[in-house]
Amino acid sequence: MRKEKVVIGFLGTQLDAGKGAGRWEKWRPTVSLAQHEDVVVKRMELLYTPPHDELAQQVRTDIHTASPETTVHLVKLDIADPWDFGEVYATLFDWTQGYRFDTEREEYWTHITTGTHVAQICLFLLVESRRIPSVLAQTSPPKRQQMGDPGSYALIDLDLSRYDVIAQRFGAEQRDAVDFLKSGIATRNARFNALIEEVERVAVRSRAPILFTGPTGAGKSHLARRMFELKKARHQVEGDFVEVNCATLHGDGAASTLFGHKKGAFTGAAADRAGLLRTAHKGVLFLDEIGELGLDEQAMLLKAVEEKRFYPMGSDREVSSDFELIAGTNRDLRTEVAAGRFREDLYARINLWSYQLPGLAQRPEDIEPNLDHLLARTGAELGRMVRLSAEARVAYLRYAQSPDALWSGNFRDLSASATRLATLADSGRIGLPLVEAEIARLRWLWQAALDARDGLSKAGASAVGRDDLVDVLGDEAVQAMDLFDQLQLSAVLQVCRDARTLSDAGRQLFQASRTQRTVVNDADRLRKYLGKLGLDWDRASQRG
């Protein structure tokens, strides 16, 4: 079924005006829409304000003369000031709410050539948000004015998916932003890449708090700063990036550093202090290790995040700061909330966008591109090009991606390793002897942790006895288990009891097979194993 065309537009109080026979020699935008031979307008919703009743009637008559099949509905809008954006938009919005659009039978054009600039902008916004389900119609006068020439018109569909070039440009811009967040490193870990892609979308679309969790050295601070730089490049923030490690804040100094203080607020407060929250006004505040904050500071921070207002120490007058918050922690804040060490309401407020950054050991496939990036960066600082020989690269990566490479310091360890290699390389070439010496250094660095891990694995099977299994599962369930399954569960429970977290236990238990998996989720594997036995992490990790 062919749809009937319906035009929505404002009366042009100047462009559509004209009296006497001479008005037909003038190009009038609204009338011209009814003069195109290839366009049949079934109905026109002509919007106008009360002072222009006579002109609206004249234009309706002229449209009927030019196109008898076109019906013109005059829509009088009670707008006192057509240059008041709020009033114009609210009036048009209310009109669209009451108008019955029939998109199955009618095709809508919104005319944006006439009306005040404010009215045209408001119409554009209503079409862009699909409050008016139409395309935009833009009319233009003929190059040489002559009687009866309606000029030209152009239709603009704001559904950008229809425009391949624009869609490709947006896609390229998003890829550039993701690449920027990754510092140009061609990371290969699928889970990490998916995480960064979502972080990019959140960074450019949201001002809500963001929480990064993960082990120390996983890159939380670096990613927070890159997010700020991305926002700055998009003109979404005007202020600075302000960073503080909450683990360094203690006593009165914690509240003073964050919220500021008045002179004399406490011993040693010799002058007023603005505090970091005010320093971050219109910018981004990154609170690393937010789990280290005291409960009093947490309460003050919650108010500052929700209301953008707070009291400096010793002051009875509130101050304001419109900052965006990014928080980081290596703790499981859910456990901290359960233990009463972290406020539940603050956790709920900062947990809208929460991302767990995997440690380097969980991303073995990303060690090589990160190593190349760090060697190039260090080489640039040293003023020379640095390269690994083929055999040196193979030897380094074989060890770096093995279970014996703990990378407990994550990227700090890798950065230090790359710096040593680049600095000691003769003529910028890193050969096998240098790599072997570096591997020996890394083995020494992690030896104590490796000994503890290996000792735990050997002792695990006997440390948890049958009585412990009965306490956990019940006597009947244990009797129904083979000895093999009992011994396996005993070892698993011992690891769980000595591990700090579910993820930590999973990394120890699946230390070999995890290196062959494309997606590493040790915690989920352990959770499923326990679930088959009717256990959860709390029961498995509970010490007898």
C-alpha positions as CSV (number, residue, x, y, z in Angstrom):
1,M,0.0,0.0,0.0
2,R,1.4,3.4,-1.0
3,K,1.7,5.7,2.0
4,E,0.3,9.2,2.0
5,K,2.7,12.1,2.6
6,V,2.1,14.3,5.6
7,V,4.3,17.4,6.1
8,I,4.8,19.0,9.6
9,G,6.3,22.4,9.7
10,F,6.3,26.0,11.1
11,L,4.7,28.9,9.3
12,G,7.5,31.2,8.0
13,T,6.4,34.7,9.2
14,Q,8.9,36.3,6.8
15,L,9.6,33.8,4.1
16,D,6.0,32.7,3.7
17,A,4.6,36.2,3.8
18,G,3.2,38.1,0.8
19,K,0.1,39.9,-0.4
20,G,-1.5,40.6,-3.8
21,A,-0.8,38.8,-7.1
22,G,2.9,39.5,-6.7
23,R,3.2,36.9,-4.0
24,W,3.2,34.2,-6.6
25,E,6.4,35.6,-8.1
26,K,8.1,35.1,-4.8
27,W,9.5,31.8,-3.5
28,R,7.6,30.8,-0.4
29,P,9.0,27.6,1.3
30,T,5.8,26.2,2.8
31,V,3.8,26.8,-0.4
32,S,6.6,25.4,-2.6
33,L,6.2,22.0,-0.9
34,A,2.8,21.7,-2.6
35,Q,4.1,22.9,-6.0
36,H,6.5,20.0,-6.8
37,E,5.1,17.8,-9.6
38,D,6.8,14.7,-8.2
39,V,5.4,15.2,-4.6
40,V,1.8,14.8,-3.6
41,V,1.2,16.1,-0.1
42,K,-2.0,14.6,1.3
43,R,-1.9,16.7,4.5
44,M,0.1,19.5,6.0
45,E,0.2,20.2,9.8
46,L,1.0,23.9,9.7
47,L,2.2,25.2,13.1
48,Y,2.0,28.9,13.9
49,T,1.7,31.3,16.9
50,P,-1.4,33.4,17.7
51,P,-0.2,36.8,16.2
52,H,-0.1,35.2,12.7
53,D,-3.7,33.9,12.2
54,E,-4.2,36.0,9.0
55,L,-1.0,34.8,7.3
56,A,-1.7,31.2,8.2
57,Q,-5.2,31.5,6.6
58,Q,-3.6,33.1,3.5
59,V,-1.0,30.3,3.1
60,R,-3.6,27.6,3.5
61,T,-5.7,29.2,0.7
62,D,-2.6,29.4,-1.5
63,I,-1.6,25.8,-0.9
64,H,-5.2,24.7,-1.8
65,T,-4.9,26.8,-5.0
66,A,-1.5,25.1,-5.9
67,S,-2.5,21.7,-4.8
68,P,-6.3,21.1,-4.4
69,E,-5.6,17.5,-3.1
70,T,-3.6,18.9,-0.1
71,T,-5.5,19.4,3.2
72,V,-3.9,22.0,5.5
73,H,-4.5,21.7,9.3
74,L,-3.7,25.0,11.0
75,V,-2.2,24.2,14.5
76,K,-2.1,27.3,16.7
77,L,0.6,26.9,19.4
78,D,0.4,29.0,22.5
79,I,4.1,30.2,22.5
80,A,4.7,33.6,24.0
81,D,8.4,33.8,23.0
82,P,9.4,31.8,19.9
83,W,13.1,32.3,20.9
84,D,12.7,30.7,24.3
85,F,14.2,27.2,23.8
86,G,12.5,25.7,26.9
87,E,9.1,27.0,26.0
88,V,9.2,26.0,22.4
89,Y,10.5,22.5,23.0
90,A,8.0,21.9,25.8
91,T,5.1,23.0,23.6
92,L,6.2,21.0,20.6
93,F,6.8,17.9,22.9
94,D,3.3,18.2,24.3
95,W,1.9,18.4,20.8
96,T,3.7,15.3,19.6
97,Q,2.4,13.4,22.7
98,G,-1.1,14.2,21.7
99,Y,-0.8,13.7,18.0
100,R,-1.8,10.3,16.5
101,F,1.0,9.2,14.1
102,D,-0.1,6.4,11.8
103,T,3.2,5.2,10.4
104,E,1.6,2.2,8.7
105,R,-0.5,4.4,6.4
106,E,1.4,7.7,6.4
107,E,4.9,8.9,5.6
108,Y,6.0,12.0,7.5
109,W,8.2,14.9,6.5
110,T,9.3,17.5,9.0
111,H,10.0,20.8,7.3
112,I,13.0,22.6,8.8
113,T,13.4,25.6,6.5
114,T,10.9,27.9,8.2
115,G,10.4,29.1,11.8
116,T,12.9,30.6,14.2
117,H,16.2,28.9,14.6
118,V,15.0,27.7,18.0
119,A,11.9,26.1,16.4
120,Q,14.0,24.4,13.8
121,I,16.4,23.0,16.4
122,C,13.5,21.7,18.5
123,L,12.0,20.0,15.5
124,F,15.3,18.4,14.7
125,L,15.7,17.1,18.2
126,L,12.2,15.7,18.2
127,V,12.8,13.9,14.9
128,E,16.2,12.7,16.1
129,S,14.7,11.2,19.3
130,R,11.8,9.7,17.2
131,R,9.2,11.6,19.0
132,I,8.3,12.6,15.5
133,P,8.7,9.5,13.3
134,S,9.8,11.3,10.1
135,V,12.6,12.4,7.9
136,L,13.7,16.0,7.7
137,A,12.7,18.0,4.6
138,Q,14.8,21.0,3.7
139,T,13.6,23.3,0.9
140,S,15.7,25.7,-1.2
141,P,14.8,28.5,-3.6
142,P,15.5,28.3,-7.3
143,K,18.8,29.6,-8.5
144,R,17.0,32.2,-10.7
145,Q,13.6,33.4,-9.4
146,Q,10.8,32.9,-11.8
147,M,7.1,32.5,-11.3
148,G,5.9,29.0,-10.5
149,D,9.4,27.6,-9.9
150,P,9.2,25.7,-6.5
151,G,12.9,25.4,-6.1
152,S,14.3,22.1,-4.7
153,Y,14.0,20.0,-1.7
154,A,16.2,17.4,0.1
155,L,15.2,14.7,2.5
156,I,17.5,13.8,5.4
157,D,17.0,10.5,7.3
158,L,18.5,10.7,10.8
159,D,18.7,6.9,10.9
160,L,22.5,6.8,10.6
161,S,22.6,3.1,9.9
162,R,21.4,4.0,6.4
163,Y,24.5,5.9,5.7
164,D,27.4,3.5,5.1
165,V,30.1,6.2,5.0
166,I,28.9,7.7,8.3
167,A,28.5,4.3,9.9
168,Q,32.0,3.4,8.8
169,R,33.3,6.6,10.3
170,F,31.7,6.0,13.6
171,G,33.0,2.5,13.6
172,A,36.6,3.7,12.9
173,E,36.3,6.3,15.6
174,Q,35.2,3.7,18.1
175,R,38.1,1.4,17.1
176,D,40.5,4.3,17.5
177,A,39.2,5.0,21.0
178,V,39.5,1.3,22.0
179,D,43.1,1.3,20.6
180,F,43.8,4.5,22.6
181,L,42.6,2.9,25.8
182,K,44.9,0.0,25.1
183,S,47.8,2.4,24.4
184,G,48.1,1.0,20.9
185,I,48.9,-2.5,22.1
186,A,47.5,-5.2,19.9
187,T,46.2,-7.3,22.8
188,R,45.0,-10.8,22.0
189,N,43.0,-11.9,25.1
190,A,39.3,-12.1,24.0
191,R,38.0,-11.4,27.5
192,F,40.2,-8.3,28.0
193,N,39.4,-6.9,24.6
194,A,35.7,-7.3,25.2
195,L,36.1,-5.5,28.5
196,I,38.0,-2.6,26.9
197,E,35.4,-2.2,24.2
198,E,32.6,-1.8,26.8
199,V,34.7,0.5,28.9
200,E,35.1,2.7,25.8
201,R,31.4,3.0,25.3
202,V,30.8,3.8,29.0
203,A,33.7,6.3,29.0
204,V,32.1,8.4,26.2
205,R,28.4,8.0,27.2
206,S,28.3,8.0,31.0
207,R,29.3,10.3,33.8
208,A,28.4,7.7,36.5
209,P,31.1,6.3,38.8
210,I,33.2,3.4,37.5
211,L,34.9,0.7,39.6
212,F,38.0,-1.2,38.5
213,T,38.9,-4.3,40.5
214,G,41.9,-6.5,40.1
215,P,45.3,-7.3,41.5
216,T,47.9,-4.6,42.1
217,G,49.8,-3.7,38.9
218,A,47.0,-4.9,36.6
219,G,46.7,-1.4,35.1
220,K,43.8,0.2,36.9
221,S,45.5,3.5,37.3
222,H,46.8,3.6,33.7
223,L,43.3,2.7,32.3
224,A,41.7,5.4,34.5
225,R,44.1,8.0,33.1
226,R,43.5,6.9,29.5
227,M,39.7,7.2,30.1
228,F,40.2,10.7,31.3
229,E,42.3,11.6,28.2
230,L,39.6,10.1,26.0
231,K,36.9,12.2,27.7
232,K,39.1,15.3,27.4
233,A,39.6,14.8,23.7
234,R,35.8,14.5,23.3
235,H,35.3,17.8,25.3
236,Q,33.4,15.9,27.9
237,V,35.5,17.1,30.8
238,E,37.2,20.5,31.4
239,G,39.1,19.9,34.6
240,D,42.1,17.8,35.6
241,F,42.8,14.2,36.3
242,V,43.3,13.9,40.1
243,E,44.7,10.7,41.5
244,V,45.2,9.5,45.1
245,N,46.1,6.1,46.6
246,C,43.7,5.8,49.6
247,A,46.1,3.4,51.3
248,T,48.3,6.4,51.9
249,L,45.6,8.3,53.8
250,H,45.3,8.0,57.5
251,G,43.6,9.8,60.4
252,D,42.7,13.5,60.0
253,G,44.9,13.6,57.0
254,A,42.5,11.3,55.0
255,A,39.5,13.7,55.3
256,S,41.7,16.7,54.9
257,T,43.4,15.4,51.7
258,L,40.0,14.5,50.1
259,F,37.6,17.1,51.4
260,G,39.8,20.0,52.5
261,H,39.8,21.8,55.8
262,K,39.4,25.2,57.4
263,K,42.3,26.8,59.2
264,G,42.5,25.5,62.8
265,A,40.3,22.5,62.1
266,F,42.9,20.3,63.8
267,T,46.4,20.5,65.2
268,G,48.7,21.5,62.4
269,A,46.0,23.0,60.1
270,A,47.7,26.3,59.7
271,A,45.8,27.4,56.6
272,D,42.8,26.6,54.6
273,R,43.1,23.6,52.2
274,A,40.8,23.0,49.2
275,G,41.1,19.2,49.1
276,L,41.3,16.9,46.1
277,L,37.6,16.7,45.5
278,R,37.5,20.4,44.7
279,T,40.7,20.2,42.7
280,A,38.9,17.6,40.5
281,H,36.0,20.0,39.8
282,K,34.8,19.5,36.1
283,G,37.5,16.7,35.8
284,V,38.0,13.1,36.9
285,L,38.9,11.9,40.4
286,F,40.6,8.5,40.6
287,L,40.6,6.9,44.1
288,D,42.9,4.0,43.9
289,E,42.5,1.3,46.7
290,I,39.2,2.8,47.7
291,G,38.7,-0.2,50.0
292,E,41.3,1.4,52.3
293,L,39.2,4.4,53.2
294,G,37.8,4.6,56.7
295,L,34.1,4.4,57.3
296,D,33.8,8.1,58.1
297,E,35.5,9.1,54.9
298,Q,33.3,6.7,53.0
299,A,30.1,8.4,54.4
300,M,31.4,11.8,53.3
301,L,32.4,10.5,49.9
302,L,28.9,9.0,49.3
303,K,27.3,12.4,49.9
304,A,29.9,14.1,47.6
305,V,29.2,11.6,44.8
306,E,25.4,11.8,45.1
307,E,24.9,15.5,45.8
308,K,28.2,17.0,44.5
309,R,28.3,18.8,47.9
310,F,30.2,18.2,51.1
311,Y,31.6,19.9,54.2
312,P,35.4,20.5,54.5
313,M,36.8,19.6,57.9
314,G,36.1,22.3,60.5
315,S,33.6,24.1,58.2
316,D,29.9,24.7,58.8
317,R,29.4,25.7,55.2
318,E,29.1,23.3,52.3
319,V,31.2,23.5,49.2
320,S,30.5,21.9,45.8
321,S,32.5,20.0,43.2
322,D,31.2,18.5,40.0
323,F,33.7,15.7,39.5
324,E,33.5,12.2,37.8
325,L,34.6,9.3,40.0
326,I,36.7,6.3,39.0
327,A,37.6,4.0,41.8
328,G,40.1,1.1,42.0
329,T,40.6,-1.7,44.4
330,N,42.5,-5.0,44.8
331,R,40.0,-6.2,47.4
332,D,36.7,-8.0,47.0
333,L,34.4,-5.2,48.2
334,R,31.5,-7.7,48.5
335,T,33.5,-9.4,51.3
336,E,34.4,-6.1,52.8
337,V,30.7,-5.0,52.9
338,A,29.8,-8.3,54.5
339,A,32.5,-7.8,57.1
340,G,31.3,-4.3,57.9
341,R,34.5,-2.7,56.6
342,F,32.9,-1.0,53.6
343,R,29.6,0.8,53.4
344,E,27.0,-1.0,51.5
345,D,25.4,2.2,50.2
346,L,28.7,3.5,48.9
347,Y,29.4,0.2,47.2
348,A,26.0,0.2,45.6
349,R,26.7,3.7,44.3
350,I,30.1,3.0,42.7
351,N,29.2,-0.4,41.4
352,L,27.0,0.6,38.5
353,W,29.9,0.1,36.1
354,S,32.2,-2.5,37.6
355,Y,35.1,-4.2,35.7
356,Q,37.6,-6.8,36.9
357,L,40.9,-6.3,35.2
358,P,42.7,-9.7,34.8
359,G,46.3,-10.0,36.0
360,L,49.0,-10.6,33.5
361,A,49.3,-14.3,34.4
362,Q,45.6,-14.6,33.3
363,R,46.5,-13.1,29.9
364,P,49.5,-15.1,28.7
365,E,48.8,-14.4,25.1
366,D,49.1,-10.7,25.8
367,I,52.6,-10.9,27.2
368,E,54.3,-10.7,23.8
369,P,52.6,-7.6,22.5
370,N,53.0,-5.8,25.9
371,L,56.7,-6.8,26.0
372,D,57.3,-5.4,22.5
373,H,55.5,-2.2,23.5
374,L,57.6,-1.8,26.7
375,L,60.8,-2.5,24.8
376,A,60.0,0.1,22.2
377,R,59.1,2.6,24.9
378,T,62.3,2.0,26.9
379,G,64.4,2.0,23.7
380,A,62.9,5.4,22.9
381,E,63.9,6.7,26.3
382,L,67.4,5.3,25.9
383,G,67.6,6.8,22.4
384,R,68.2,3.6,20.5
385,M,66.2,0.8,18.9
386,V,65.9,-2.5,20.9
387,R,65.1,-5.9,19.5
388,L,64.9,-9.5,20.7
389,S,66.7,-12.1,18.6
390,A,64.4,-14.9,17.4
391,E,65.8,-17.5,19.8
392,A,65.8,-15.1,22.7
393,R,62.1,-14.3,22.0
394,V,61.2,-17.9,22.0
395,A,63.0,-18.6,25.2
396,Y,61.6,-15.6,27.0
397,L,58.0,-16.3,26.0
398,R,58.3,-20.0,26.8
399,Y,59.1,-19.1,30.4
400,A,56.9,-16.0,30.6
401,Q,53.8,-17.9,29.6
402,S,54.5,-20.9,31.8
403,P,52.9,-21.7,35.2
404,D,56.3,-20.9,36.9
405,A,56.1,-17.2,35.8
406,L,53.8,-15.9,38.5
407,W,53.9,-12.2,37.4
408,S,52.7,-11.4,41.0
409,G,53.5,-7.7,40.3
410,N,51.7,-7.9,37.0
411,F,52.8,-5.1,34.6
412,R,55.2,-3.7,37.1
413,D,57.2,-6.9,36.9
414,L,57.0,-7.0,33.1
415,S,58.0,-3.3,32.8
416,A,61.0,-3.9,35.1
417,S,62.0,-6.9,33.1
418,A,61.8,-5.1,29.8
419,T,63.8,-2.2,31.2
420,R,66.6,-4.5,32.4
421,L,66.7,-6.2,29.0
422,A,66.8,-3.0,27.0
423,T,69.4,-1.3,29.3
424,L,71.8,-4.3,29.2
425,A,71.4,-5.0,25.5
426,D,74.6,-4.3,23.5
427,S,73.9,-2.4,20.3
428,G,70.2,-2.7,21.0
429,R,70.2,-6.5,20.4
430,I,68.8,-8.8,23.1
431,G,70.4,-12.2,22.7
432,L,69.8,-15.6,24.4
433,P,72.4,-15.2,27.2
434,L,70.8,-12.0,28.3
435,V,67.3,-13.5,28.3
436,E,68.6,-16.6,30.3
437,A,70.1,-14.3,32.9
438,E,66.8,-12.4,33.1
439,I,64.8,-15.6,33.5
440,A,67.1,-16.6,36.4
441,R,66.4,-13.2,38.0
442,L,62.7,-13.6,37.7
443,R,62.9,-17.2,39.1
444,W,64.7,-15.8,42.1
445,L,62.1,-13.0,42.5
446,W,59.2,-15.5,42.7
447,Q,61.0,-18.4,44.4
448,A,59.4,-18.0,47.8
449,A,55.9,-17.9,46.3
450,L,56.7,-20.9,44.1
451,D,58.0,-22.9,47.1
452,A,54.8,-22.1,49.0
453,R,52.6,-23.1,46.1
454,D,54.4,-26.4,45.5
455,G,54.4,-27.2,49.2
456,L,50.7,-26.5,49.4
457,S,50.0,-28.8,46.5
458,K,52.0,-31.7,48.1
459,A,50.4,-31.3,51.5
460,G,46.9,-30.6,50.4
461,A,45.7,-34.2,50.0
462,S,46.4,-35.2,53.6
463,A,45.8,-31.9,55.4
464,V,42.0,-32.2,55.1
465,G,40.9,-35.5,56.7
466,R,37.8,-37.6,56.4
467,D,36.3,-36.0,59.5
468,D,36.5,-32.6,57.8
469,L,34.8,-34.0,54.7
470,V,32.0,-35.4,57.0
471,D,31.6,-31.9,58.6
472,V,31.2,-30.3,55.1
473,L,29.2,-32.9,53.3
474,G,27.7,-35.2,55.9
475,D,28.6,-38.9,56.7
476,E,26.2,-40.4,54.2
477,A,27.5,-38.4,51.3
478,V,31.1,-39.2,52.1
479,Q,30.4,-42.9,52.4
480,A,28.9,-42.8,48.9
481,M,32.1,-41.3,47.4
482,D,35.0,-43.3,46.0
483,L,38.3,-42.9,47.8
484,F,39.7,-41.2,44.7
485,D,36.9,-38.6,44.9
486,Q,37.5,-38.1,48.6
487,L,41.2,-37.5,48.1
488,Q,40.6,-35.1,45.3
489,L,38.0,-33.1,47.3
490,S,40.4,-33.1,50.3
491,A,43.1,-31.5,48.2
492,V,40.7,-28.9,46.8
493,L,39.3,-28.0,50.2
494,Q,42.8,-27.4,51.5
495,V,43.6,-25.1,48.7
496,C,40.3,-23.2,49.2
497,R,41.0,-22.8,52.9
498,D,44.5,-21.4,52.3
499,A,43.6,-19.2,49.4
500,R,42.5,-15.6,49.8
501,T,39.7,-15.6,47.2
502,L,37.8,-18.0,44.9
503,S,39.9,-16.7,41.9
504,D,43.2,-17.3,43.8
505,A,42.2,-20.9,44.6
506,G,41.2,-21.5,41.0
507,R,44.5,-20.2,39.7
508,Q,46.4,-22.7,41.9
509,L,44.2,-25.7,41.1
510,F,44.1,-25.1,37.3
511,Q,47.7,-23.8,37.0
512,A,48.6,-26.0,34.1
513,S,45.4,-26.4,32.0
514,R,44.6,-22.7,32.2
515,T,47.5,-21.9,29.8
516,Q,45.9,-23.9,27.1
517,R,42.5,-22.2,27.3
518,T,41.3,-19.4,25.1
519,V,39.1,-17.9,27.8
520,V,40.5,-18.2,31.4
521,N,37.9,-18.3,34.2
522,D,39.4,-20.3,37.0
523,A,36.9,-19.1,39.5
524,D,33.9,-20.3,37.4
525,R,35.5,-23.8,36.9
526,L,36.1,-24.2,40.7
527,R,32.6,-22.9,41.5
528,K,31.0,-25.5,39.1
529,Y,33.1,-28.3,40.7
530,L,32.0,-27.3,44.2
531,G,28.4,-26.9,43.0
532,K,28.2,-30.5,41.7
533,L,28.9,-31.6,45.3
534,G,26.4,-29.1,46.8
535,L,29.1,-26.8,48.1
536,D,29.8,-23.1,47.7
537,W,32.9,-21.0,48.3
538,D,31.9,-20.0,51.8
539,R,31.6,-23.6,53.0
540,A,34.6,-24.8,51.0
541,S,36.9,-22.1,52.4
542,Q,35.7,-22.3,56.0
543,R,38.5,-23.5,58.2
544,G,37.7,-26.2,60.7
